[in-house]
Structure formats: C-alpha cells, structure tokens
Amino acid sequence: MATTILTPAENRFLQLSQPALQLTELTRVMPLLRDHPTIKDSSDFLSRSTRQLLLDQRVNWLVQGSDVWKLLARLPYAINASDRRADWHHCSLCHKPVRYEYHVVLRTDGHEILVGSECVKKFMSDEMQYLMTITTEDNFHAVAQYDDLTAQYPQVPEILWDQKALPHLPQQHRRRQHWVKNGTKTTVTGYLKHRQQTLPETQLSPYLAEYTQLQAVDRQMAERQQVQQQHAVQQQAQLAEKEAAAAWQAADQAQLTAEQQLRASTSYQTYLQAVAALMVQHLPLPQFKQRLRGITMPPALGQLVNSYQLGVMATEFARAGQITATRLQIVPRYLVADLNRFSRQLAAQRQRDWDDDVFNAALGFELTADQRRQRLTQLRDCWEGRQLSDACYATLLRLRESWQQSPVIPATWPEKLRQAFQVRLAEQPATGWVPAKKNHVTPSQLRQLITSQADFATVVAQYHRLYALPTATEAVTLSALHRYYLVKADQRAGRAKATAKLVTELLKETVDD
C-alpha cells in the first residue's frame, strides 16, 4: 500500500511558508509541490533523490514553518454570523469551510491567511496555540498585548517557547530555569487574560533578572566547553600527528631494513656486478639491453628499476664515466650510488689491467714481432683500446726495438697512456725488462700457470713474476696453489684416501686438545 509523504494541506502550508523559510532544498522542490498537491512514495514523478529528501526533511520543514506565522493582532479571529455552511469561508490549508476563523500573518512580509482551529492546532506553533486559547476564551486583545510585551521584553518568547534555550546550562541550574519559565508564564498569562495598557514590569522583573544571570552562566559554560573542545581537538591533532609520525618512522624503518637486507644480499651484489660489467664495455644501447636480459634480476630489485632506467644509466656512464641518474627521480639513490661505485671500480680495474697488458705487450714480455702484433690487436678490440689512434699502435709495435736508440715515451701519445708507462717504467730494474705485475688474479689465470709448469717452485716463481696481490690475498692464493700440487701428487701416487684420512685424524686430535 502506497504511503503518503505529503498531504495537500501540508503541501500548501509549505508553499505559503517558503518565502519566510528560504531553505535551499525546499526552494528546489517547490515546482514539484506546486504541480502535485499529494505526494506518495510510489509517485512515478518522484526521482529517488527527491523522494529521499522529502522523507528526510518533511517534519523539519513543517516545524520550522510553524514558527514563521503569528496571529493577526488587529483581528486574531472571527466567528461567521451565518448558520449556513455555504456562507462560511474556507481554510487556506485544508480548504474546508470554517465558522471560527483564525487570521494568521507571515512574520516576514505580513501576508495574511485564514486558518481553521484544527489547522492551527496541527500546523502552528505552541506560542500561537497558547495565544489562540486566551484570545478565544478570555481577551480578544491578547495578541496585541502580547506584541507590546515581547517588543519591550524580547527574551520572553525565548523563555516560554524555545526548547533549546540555554543549551549549555549546567544541570544544577535547571531548577532555576524551570522556576523562571513557570513564573514568567504565570505572569504573562495573567497579563493577557485581561485587557490592560500597563505592562507587568514589576511582576516580570525578578524572573527576567534571574534569566539574565542564567544566560551569563550559559555563555560561560559555552566558552568553557569551546575551550575544552578546542583543547580536545588540539590533543587529537597532536595524537594524530604523533601516530602519523610513528607510522612514518615505522615505514621508514621498515624501508631501511628492507634496503639493508637487499643491499647485503648476495643476489643483489652479484646482479649489480654483472650489470656493471656490461656498462664498462660501452656497448651500443640495443646490444646492452639484449645482454641485460640474460642477467637474472632479484625479485625485490624488479620493483625498483627496469631496463629503460638501466639503459639511461649505461648511456650516462659511457658519456661521463659516472652515474648520477638525475633524470630518474623514482630510482632509489642507494641503487644509483651502488651501481656507480661498482661500475667505476670495475672500469678502473679494467683500465689498470689494460695498461699492464699494453706495457707487457710493448716492453715487458720477450715476444716476437708477430706475437707482439697479435697481443696488441687483441687489446685494441676492447673499449679501452679503442681510445688510441692508429699512430699510437704503430709506435707500440716498434717501441721495444726503438727503445735502445731512444728510451723516451713518444710525446704524441695521450697523457693517460704516457702516465701509465711512466709508472711501470719506474718499477723496472737497472738492467733487463720485467713484466708489469697485476694486482689481482683469476682462477683461469692461475690455471694457465699450473698447466704450463712442471713443479710448484717454478709456478710460484712465475706467479711472483706476473702478480703482486695484497698480502692476505696472496697468502690464500699461494696456499691454494700449494694444496693443489699436494693433492695432485697424492692422486698420482694413489694415496689420496689415506692422506685425507690421516689429515682428518690430525685435525680431530687438534680439536680434542
């Protein structure tokens, strides 16, 4: 069954009250109310939003409308003299003929309408119904007297009819408020029931004075509550700020921990070293990206950098010899710094190795002309070698033969090459030539030593001739070479198992001791 949202009488009341209310939402639906006297929840002309608006605001609009009307002071009501209903006037709201006519006026513009007693009770405020009763039963001039009274004492309607008056008054003062209201109503009612010209100033005075004090208490409590609310808001804001700061700190700490774990992981170090090894080769960008796809990236790193960004860094390194990645704002700075460090260290090591190899091919090794040409050609194919001109290579090929006649580094060489040769020449003995010693050695290079020599002493001598490693690294390298020859000797003699068993026993005794 359809439910009526707005009856015709309610509709007309809202239309008549709207000029004084000036409510935006009511004004918006006013054309709909004019076109449709009765509105039901099943009405097909209602949109969903309008239906919900009427359901939500109907009671509120009617209550607010009841306060914008008052009885007409000069003619608050009249009784039709005729006994015939056909001669009676119609109520402006329900449109029924009424014999007892109440004349009400809109407070804002003075618009007058005629309303029956039932519609006064239904739509008008408690204040109007109170005046209607006194006017009808006791004093026709009660409305005019009430207007005079409220003009002199505007706080009277607030005391009598405003249910929300003194909202901040403490509970212990509510009895005083009740006393003020009852005393004021009794005084006003006694004044209105009889026609008189003198306002009840003396009778009202104690109640109004008390109300003034209550208003002061209410304001003080309102101010105190406002201060408390502001303090509470500040505390909440400070708490929220602390919680936000703690959340940010926790997030930063979690990010820092994840960063530290990632940077310390073997997969991260291995990947960056492999990428750096590609960068120092100064490959064309398509070739760099193709070979990059062959390197397995750690899953955690895949969220931080992609092939495009790595390509930008490779291009920058080829151009400037370092990586800053200024254009790549979203790449973590530690990742850029680590890759830059790996790449520069590897590039420096490659350059030193190349300088060693070029010096040894030109002066340090005893080579035939064909061997010298072959080695220099191999060195020329790498990135470091492509930086020299053809004239430099021609000079390098003849340097060993021409050195006896003119032991001078050609002035036409690039400055970096001249400095590299000067450093290595300073380490040469007074007579003869020795190779430039490398500062690191790879397993493949050690394997070349042990496969080309017959005994350990010869290998060690050859090692010292070619390499000069840091003390700790050299100790490990020589120990590994020595153990290799011992193992090989045991294998050739068929005593590998017996030797291993005895070593195990010896180590066990060492542990027991």
DRENMARMI-992476 format. One line per 8 residues: number of its first residue (from 1); for each residue x negated, y negated, z negated of C-alpha. Coordinates in nm, 3 decimals, m for minus. Layout:
REM residues N
NUM> X Y Z | ...
This chain:
REM residues 513
1> 0.000 0.000 0.000 | m0.135 m0.340 0.100 | m0.232 m0.576 m0.182 | m0.152 m0.946 m0.159 | m0.465 m1.153 m0.203 | m0.296 m1.494 m0.182 | 0.078 m1.567 m0.216 | 0.241 m1.857 m0.026
9> 0.271 m2.060 m0.349 | m0.096 m2.006 m0.435 | m0.190 m2.089 m0.077 | m0.002 m2.420 m0.085 | m0.146 m2.505 m0.427 | m0.500 m2.458 m0.297 | m0.425 m2.664 0.014 | m0.286 m2.951 m0.197
17> m0.574 m2.931 m0.447 | m0.856 m2.903 m0.192 | m0.907 m3.282 m0.138 | m0.996 m3.318 m0.506 | m1.198 m2.997 m0.533 | m1.424 m3.042 m0.228 | m1.553 m2.689 m0.258 | m1.761 m2.591 0.044
25> m1.638 m2.233 0.068 | m1.273 m2.333 0.013 | m1.304 m2.600 0.282 | m1.448 m2.341 0.520 | m1.147 m2.106 0.486 | m0.886 m2.387 0.480 | m0.791 m2.349 0.853 | m0.720 m1.982 0.786
33> m0.500 m2.070 0.486 | m0.301 m2.322 0.692 | m0.235 m2.069 0.968 | m0.141 m1.778 0.739 | 0.079 m1.851 0.433 | 0.048 m1.497 0.298 | m0.287 m1.318 0.299 | m0.318 m0.948 0.227
41> m0.623 m0.728 0.204 | m0.501 m0.543 0.515 | m0.452 m0.857 0.727 | m0.622 m0.798 1.062 | m0.718 m1.165 1.097 | m0.949 m1.139 0.796 | m1.318 m1.078 0.852 | m1.496 m0.864 0.596
49> m1.690 m1.159 0.453 | m1.377 m1.381 0.426 | m1.179 m1.104 0.256 | m1.456 m1.058 0.000 | m1.483 m1.434 m0.052 | m1.111 m1.464 m0.129 | m1.122 m1.169 m0.365 | m1.422 m1.312 m0.549
57> m1.319 m1.679 m0.568 | m0.935 m1.681 m0.577 | m0.900 m1.701 m0.958 | m1.184 m1.950 m0.991 | m1.031 m2.181 m0.729 | m0.688 m2.169 m0.896 | m0.836 m2.251 m1.237 | m1.034 m2.544 m1.101
65> m0.727 m2.664 m0.912 | m0.520 m2.673 m1.231 | m0.747 m2.944 m1.375 | m0.715 m3.193 m1.087 | m0.341 m3.262 m1.147 | m0.162 m3.466 m1.414 | 0.193 m3.565 m1.493 | 0.302 m3.895 m1.339
73> 0.320 m4.140 m1.627 | 0.595 m4.362 m1.489 | 0.821 m4.066 m1.404 | 0.695 m3.742 m1.556 | 1.020 m3.555 m1.496 | 1.378 m3.598 m1.384 | 1.700 m3.397 m1.401 | 1.914 m3.378 m1.089
81> 2.261 m3.507 m1.171 | 2.435 m3.276 m0.925 | 2.553 m2.931 m1.020 | 2.529 m2.818 m0.656 | 2.206 m2.633 m0.570 | 2.230 m2.771 m0.220 | 2.164 m3.118 m0.359 | 1.858 m3.017 m0.553
89> 1.503 m3.090 m0.431 | 1.260 m2.811 m0.354 | 0.941 m2.733 m0.544 | 0.637 m2.826 m0.337 | 0.471 m2.494 m0.425 | 0.733 m2.216 m0.431 | 0.987 m2.407 m0.212 | 1.272 m2.306 m0.443
97> 1.540 m2.564 m0.533 | 1.482 m2.700 m0.882 | 1.710 m2.912 m1.102 | 1.438 m3.002 m1.353 | 1.181 m3.190 m1.150 | 0.827 m3.249 m1.279 | 0.632 m3.511 m1.092 | 0.259 m3.446 m1.084
105> m0.014 m3.653 m0.923 | m0.360 m3.571 m0.792 | m0.615 m3.742 m1.015 | m0.848 m3.843 m0.728 | m0.614 m4.013 m0.479 | m0.274 m4.039 m0.655 | m0.095 m3.801 m0.417 | 0.242 m3.710 m0.577
113> 0.430 m3.381 m0.552 | 0.742 m3.237 m0.716 | 0.698 m2.911 m0.907 | 0.945 m2.688 m1.089 | 0.893 m2.592 m1.450 | 0.795 m2.234 m1.364 | 0.524 m2.351 m1.122 | 0.398 m2.600 m1.384
121> 0.355 m2.310 m1.624 | 0.197 m2.096 m1.354 | m0.041 m2.338 m1.184 | m0.102 m2.639 m1.408 | m0.347 m2.679 m1.694 | m0.283 m2.628 m2.063 | m0.306 m3.004 m2.106 | m0.022 m3.066 m1.859
129> 0.198 m2.796 m2.011 | 0.138 m2.944 m2.355 | 0.247 m3.290 m2.231 | 0.539 m3.139 m2.038 | 0.681 m2.987 m2.356 | 0.651 m3.307 m2.559 | 0.783 m3.522 m2.276 | 1.083 m3.296 m2.219
137> 1.173 m3.233 m2.582 | 1.061 m3.542 m2.774 | 0.936 m3.853 m2.593 | 0.977 m3.939 m2.226 | 0.690 m4.187 m2.254 | 0.444 m3.937 m2.400 | 0.237 m3.918 m2.076 | 0.189 m4.295 m2.061
145> 0.090 m4.300 m2.429 | m0.150 m4.010 m2.370 | m0.313 m4.201 m2.081 | m0.361 m4.503 m2.308 | m0.506 m4.283 m2.581 | m0.754 m4.099 m2.356 | m0.859 m4.423 m2.191 | m0.960 m4.553 m2.536
153> m1.092 m4.219 m2.663 | m1.215 m4.017 m2.361 | m1.353 m3.744 m2.587 | m1.000 m3.639 m2.693 | m0.927 m3.418 m2.384 | m1.266 m3.255 m2.430 | m1.191 m3.178 m2.795 | m0.846 m3.038 m2.721
161> m0.876 m2.859 m2.388 | m1.237 m2.792 m2.292 | m1.306 m2.432 m2.394 | m1.674 m2.477 m2.302 | m1.730 m2.790 m2.510 | m2.034 m2.788 m2.739 | m2.174 m2.465 m2.588 | m2.498 m2.481 m2.791
169> m2.339 m2.545 m3.129 | m2.471 m2.303 m3.394 | m2.224 m2.056 m3.540 | m2.233 m2.216 m3.885 | m2.085 m2.537 m3.737 | m1.794 m2.367 m3.560 | m1.564 m2.416 m3.859 | m1.629 m2.791 m3.840
177> m1.544 m2.784 m3.469 | m1.223 m2.593 m3.544 | m1.134 m2.850 m3.809 | m1.194 m3.133 m3.563 | m0.982 m2.969 m3.295 | m0.689 m2.891 m3.525 | m0.693 m3.234 m3.685 | m0.717 m3.411 m3.350
185> m0.432 m3.207 m3.203 | m0.209 m3.268 m3.502 | m0.279 m3.641 m3.490 | m0.227 m3.667 m3.112 | 0.091 m3.461 m3.123 | 0.238 m3.680 m3.399 | 0.145 m3.989 m3.199 | 0.303 m3.862 m2.875
193> 0.631 m3.739 m3.021 | 0.748 m4.094 m3.087 | 0.741 m4.396 m2.864 | 0.491 m4.645 m3.005 | 0.241 m4.906 m2.891 | m0.030 m4.868 m3.157 | m0.300 m4.605 m3.115 | m0.365 m4.376 m3.415
201> m0.715 m4.512 m3.464 | m0.726 m4.466 m3.842 | m0.600 m4.108 m3.827 | m0.835 m4.008 m3.546 | m1.142 m4.181 m3.682 | m1.272 m3.904 m3.916 | m1.228 m3.637 m3.650 | m1.399 m3.840 m3.378
209> m1.685 m3.931 m3.611 | m1.729 m3.566 m3.703 | m1.717 m3.472 m3.334 | m1.990 m3.726 m3.260 | m2.210 m3.556 m3.521 | m2.133 m3.216 m3.371 | m2.228 m3.349 m3.028 | m2.562 m3.461 m3.171
217> m2.618 m3.115 m3.321 | m2.521 m2.957 m2.989 | m2.769 m3.177 m2.800 | m3.046 m3.095 m3.047 | m2.979 m2.725 m3.012 | m2.964 m2.759 m2.634 | m3.300 m2.936 m2.635 | m3.444 m2.676 m2.872
225> m3.312 m2.392 m2.656 | m3.452 m2.561 m2.348 | m3.792 m2.587 m2.514 | m3.766 m2.222 m2.618 | m3.664 m2.122 m2.268 | m3.950 m2.320 m2.119 | m4.185 m2.157 m2.368 | m4.042 m1.816 m2.282
233> m4.080 m1.892 m1.912 | m4.438 m2.001 m1.971 | m4.508 m1.687 m2.171 | m4.353 m1.474 m1.900 | m4.555 m1.661 m1.639 | m4.874 m1.612 m1.841 | m4.791 m1.247 m1.893 | m4.716 m1.206 m1.524
241> m5.041 m1.385 m1.443 | m5.233 m1.156 m1.679 | m5.064 m0.849 m1.534 | m5.138 m0.970 m1.183 | m5.499 m1.041 m1.278 | m5.525 m0.696 m1.437 | m5.371 m0.540 m1.128 | m5.614 m0.728 m0.904
249> m5.902 m0.628 m1.130 | m5.792 m0.265 m1.123 | m5.755 m0.280 m0.746 | m6.096 m0.445 m0.713 | m6.249 m0.184 m0.943 | m6.084 0.097 m0.751 | m6.206 m0.053 m0.425 | m6.555 m0.099 m0.569
257> m6.560 0.261 m0.693 | m6.441 0.389 m0.357 | m6.703 0.174 m0.186 | m6.980 0.301 m0.413 | m6.873 0.662 m0.364 | m6.860 0.616 0.011 | m7.199 0.445 0.033 | m7.358 0.712 m0.187
265> m7.216 1.000 0.018 | m7.443 1.198 0.248 | m7.192 1.184 0.533 | m7.191 0.801 0.523 | m7.571 0.778 0.521 | m7.604 1.036 0.796 | m7.344 0.866 1.016 | m7.494 0.518 0.986
273> m7.841 0.651 1.056 | m7.712 0.825 1.368 | m7.535 0.508 1.486 | m7.846 0.301 1.411 | m8.050 0.548 1.619 | m7.821 0.469 1.912 | m7.835 0.093 1.856 | m8.213 0.071 1.861
281> m8.216 0.234 2.205 | m8.041 m0.075 2.352 | m7.817 0.137 2.571 | m7.560 m0.018 2.809 | m7.230 m0.058 2.625 | m7.038 0.217 2.816 | m7.322 0.463 2.753 | m7.342 0.359 2.388
289> m6.970 0.425 2.337 | m6.988 0.756 2.521 | m7.269 0.883 2.298 | m7.097 0.734 1.992 | m6.803 0.969 2.047 | m7.038 1.259 1.991 | m7.116 1.148 1.634 | m6.873 1.272 1.367
297> m6.739 0.982 1.162 | m6.645 1.041 0.794 | m6.264 1.016 0.748 | m6.296 0.735 0.489 | m6.507 0.532 0.732 | m6.248 0.568 1.008 | m6.019 0.330 0.817 | m6.287 0.058 0.809
305> m6.446 0.042 1.153 | m6.374 0.153 1.511 | m6.570 0.200 1.834 | m6.487 m0.150 1.960 | m6.632 m0.311 1.648 | m6.940 m0.089 1.660 | m6.982 m0.186 2.026 | m6.974 m0.555 1.931
313> m7.243 m0.489 1.669 | m7.456 m0.293 1.916 | m7.436 m0.579 2.166 | m7.532 m0.829 1.895 | m7.828 m0.616 1.783 | m7.953 m0.582 2.141 | m7.935 m0.960 2.182 | m8.056 m1.087 1.843
321> m8.232 m0.793 1.677 | m7.995 m0.803 1.380 | m7.627 m0.756 1.294 | m7.415 m1.023 1.125 | m7.077 m0.940 1.286 | m6.947 m1.293 1.221 | m6.664 m1.238 1.469 | m6.550 m0.921 1.293
329> m6.389 m1.064 0.981 | m6.200 m0.746 0.889 | m6.507 m0.520 0.883 | m6.639 m0.477 0.524 | m6.951 m0.682 0.468 | m7.135 m0.398 0.294 | m7.085 m0.180 0.602 | m7.232 m0.452 0.825
337> m7.525 m0.501 0.584 | m7.597 m0.127 0.563 | m7.586 m0.078 0.939 | m7.803 m0.385 0.989 | m8.057 m0.253 0.737 | m8.067 0.096 0.893 | m8.097 m0.045 1.242 | m8.372 m0.294 1.159
345> m8.572 m0.037 0.960 | m8.542 0.216 1.241 | m8.629 m0.045 1.503 | m8.936 m0.150 1.304 | m9.044 0.214 1.265 | m8.991 0.281 1.637 | m9.192 m0.027 1.725 | m9.477 0.081 1.498
353> m9.470 0.435 1.643 | m9.473 0.292 1.994 | m9.763 0.062 1.911 | m9.952 0.361 1.768 | m9.880 0.572 2.077 | m9.978 0.295 2.321 | m10.304 0.231 2.134 | m10.385 0.601 2.124
361> m10.300 0.647 2.492 | m10.516 0.349 2.592 | m10.810 0.381 2.347 | m10.765 0.625 2.058 | m10.749 0.959 2.238 | m11.002 1.121 2.470 | m10.786 1.157 2.781 | m10.837 1.199 3.149
369> m10.709 0.933 3.383 | m10.405 1.148 3.474 | m10.328 1.225 3.109 | m10.353 0.857 3.021 | m10.121 0.759 3.308 | m9.870 1.031 3.214 | m9.854 0.921 2.847 | m9.821 0.551 2.932
377> m9.546 0.630 3.182 | m9.352 0.817 2.912 | m9.394 0.524 2.672 | m9.282 0.281 2.938 | m8.943 0.453 2.975 | m8.825 0.378 2.619 | m8.680 0.044 2.510 | m9.000 m0.084 2.351
385> m9.193 m0.004 2.667 | m8.952 m0.184 2.898 | m9.053 m0.514 2.740 | m9.400 m0.507 2.905 | m9.480 m0.616 3.259 | m9.643 m0.404 3.530 | m9.963 m0.605 3.489 | m9.986 m0.502 3.122
393> m9.961 m0.134 3.212 | m10.224 m0.170 3.482 | m10.458 m0.323 3.223 | m10.378 m0.047 2.968 | m10.469 0.221 3.222 | m10.819 0.074 3.270 | m10.875 m0.054 2.914 | m11.089 0.242 2.793
401> m11.329 0.214 3.089 | m11.345 m0.166 3.085 | m11.389 m0.194 2.705 | m11.762 m0.111 2.721 | m11.829 m0.404 2.955 | m11.575 m0.648 2.790 | m11.447 m0.544 2.441 | m11.176 m0.812 2.443
409> m10.796 m0.784 2.431 | m10.659 m0.943 2.752 | m10.518 m1.290 2.688 | m10.233 m1.220 2.931 | m10.074 m0.963 2.701 | m9.767 m1.055 2.492 | m9.860 m1.183 2.148 | m9.695 m0.892 1.963
417> m9.895 m0.638 2.164 | m10.218 m0.830 2.102 | m10.149 m0.835 1.726 | m10.071 m0.461 1.723 | m10.404 m0.379 1.893 | m10.599 m0.616 1.666 | m10.464 m0.443 1.352 | m10.559 m0.099 1.483
425> m10.900 m0.212 1.612 | m10.979 m0.343 1.264 | m10.947 0.013 1.131 | m11.192 0.162 1.384 | m11.533 0.292 1.270 | m11.856 0.130 1.382 | m11.908 0.396 1.647 | m11.662 0.610 1.839
433> m11.286 0.599 1.858 | m11.026 0.739 1.617 | m10.651 0.753 1.678 | m10.416 0.507 1.508 | m10.259 0.702 1.222 | m9.879 0.722 1.197 | m9.711 0.653 0.865 | m9.459 0.938 0.892
441> m9.442 1.285 1.041 | m9.153 1.501 1.159 | m9.116 1.880 1.130 | m9.150 1.912 1.509 | m9.480 1.722 1.499 | m9.611 1.947 1.218 | m9.505 2.249 1.419 | m9.724 2.130 1.707
449> m10.020 2.118 1.468 | m9.976 2.470 1.331 | m9.911 2.631 1.670 | m10.219 2.477 1.830 | m10.472 2.552 1.550 | m10.604 2.880 1.414 | m10.660 2.815 1.045 | m10.532 2.594 0.764
457> m10.851 2.392 0.719 | m10.851 2.294 1.086 | m10.481 2.196 1.068 | m10.545 1.983 0.760 | m10.834 1.807 0.932 | m10.620 1.741 1.239 | m10.336 1.617 1.014 | m10.565 1.364 0.842
465> m10.691 1.252 1.182 | m10.339 1.170 1.308 | m10.130 1.078 1.000 | m10.158 0.858 0.691 | m9.846 0.913 0.480 | m9.764 0.773 0.133 | m9.932 0.975 m0.144 | m9.620 1.156 m0.270
473> m9.500 1.240 0.080 | m9.846 1.356 0.183 | m9.867 1.588 m0.120 | m9.536 1.754 m0.025 | m9.643 1.781 0.341 | m9.980 1.943 0.266 | m9.821 2.179 0.011 | m9.568 2.288 0.273
481> m9.845 2.348 0.528 | m10.046 2.549 0.278 | m9.747 2.762 0.178 | m9.666 2.819 0.546 | m10.013 2.967 0.609 | m9.995 3.182 0.294 | m9.655 3.321 0.396 | m9.780 3.392 0.747
489> m10.086 3.570 0.608 | m9.867 3.787 0.381 | m9.639 3.871 0.670 | m9.931 3.974 0.891 | m10.075 4.190 0.610 | m9.737 4.346 0.521 | m9.748 4.227 0.163 | m9.470 3.964 0.175
497> m9.229 4.154 m0.056 | m9.497 4.245 m0.308 | m9.624 3.890 m0.318 | m9.272 3.748 m0.361 | m9.205 3.994 m0.645 | m9.524 3.907 m0.825 | m9.455 3.533 m0.787 | m9.110 3.591 m0.937
505> m9.263 3.769 m1.235 | m9.517 3.496 m1.283 | m9.251 3.227 m1.275 | m9.042 3.430 m1.518 | m9.330 3.451 m1.766 | m9.382 3.079 m1.732 | m9.019 3.019 m1.819 | m9.034 3.260 m2.116
513> m9.346 3.092 m2.254
